[in-house]
């Protein structure tokens, strides 16, 4: 099931802005990049390279990440997240995606509490 357009990072320039100016968090088999957003809610973009797996398995990884994001999006500050799946992402399952996004949520909470703003 698709996420609404309002909660997706959709354009190449938006992905590049997060990748160039965002903070990085290595969370298991995924890399989570985040940058403060101009929007009023958290947004997510998901990248799974063809080097990771075939199309069926790449889509499975994206579904896991989308579902994990749905569960925590209300707890996130207004931030753009870009999740980049690494080679081992197939083995993480939904539980691994939940752990990765939960650790990024916790890192964001610490950063916001310490600095008063999202990096």
N, C-alpha and C positions, 0 to 999 in steps of 0.2 A: 504494500500500500504506500502510495506517495505521501510525502510530507507536503503541506501547503507551500505555495511559492514564497510566502512571507517569512518562512522559517528556513529557507534554503539559501546558501551562497550559490549563485547561479552563473555569474559571468566570470570569464577568464581573468579580467582585471581585479575582481574581488578576491579570487583565489590567490593571485599574485601578490596583492596587497597584504594579505594575511601571511603568506609565505615569506615575504621580504621583511615586514615590520613586526610580525607577531612573535610571541614567546613560544618556546618549544617545550614539550613534555614527552619524554619517551615512556610510553605506558605499555610494556609488554611487546606484543606483536604489531602495535600501531604507534604512529607518531601523531600526537595531537598538537596542532598549532592554534594559538588563540590571540585575538586582537580585539580591543574595545570596538564596539560597533556604534554607528550613529543611529541605529534603530532602537526601538523600545523593547526588544526581546532578543533572546539568543537565536542565532542562526547556525546552520551546519552545512558543510560541504564535505563530500566523501570522495576520496580518490583511491582506486584500486587498479594498479597497473596490470597490463596483460602479462607481465613477467611473473606475477603472483600465481595465476592459475588460468584455467579456461573461463569462458564467459559464464557458465552456470555457477561455478564456484565463486567468481568475482561478485556476481549478483547476490549470492548467499551471504558473503561477508558484508555487503552493503545493507542487506536486510537486517542483519544482526546489529550493525551500528545504528541504523535508523530506529530500531526498536529500543535500543539502550538509550538513545537520545530522547525519544518520546517519554521515557520514564523519568528522566531527570531535568528536562528542559524548564520546568517551572522553578527549579531550584537554582538555575544559572542566572548570573547577571547579564545585562545586554552585551553580548560578546559574539564575535564571529569565530566559529570553530572550523578548522579544516582537519579532517582525520585522514591520514595516509596509511594505508595498510601495507605491512611489510610481508616478506616471504612466508613467515610462519603464521600469518593471520588465519589460515584455514583451520588450524588446530585450536584456535582460541574459543570458538563457539560463542553462543549468546552470552554465557557467563563471563567470558573473557572481555567481550565488548562492554558489558556492564561495568566490570572492574576498571577498564581503561577510562571510560567516561566518568566514573565515580572518582577516580584519582585526579582527573583533570578538574572536576568540580571542586574537590577539596583544595587543590593547588590554587585555583582561582579564588576560593574563599579566603585562603591565607593571604594571597596577594592583595586582595581588595581590603582586607582588614588591616594589613600592615601599611599599605600605601594610600588607601582611601580611593583608589581608582583601579580600573582594569588595565593591565599593561598593553 
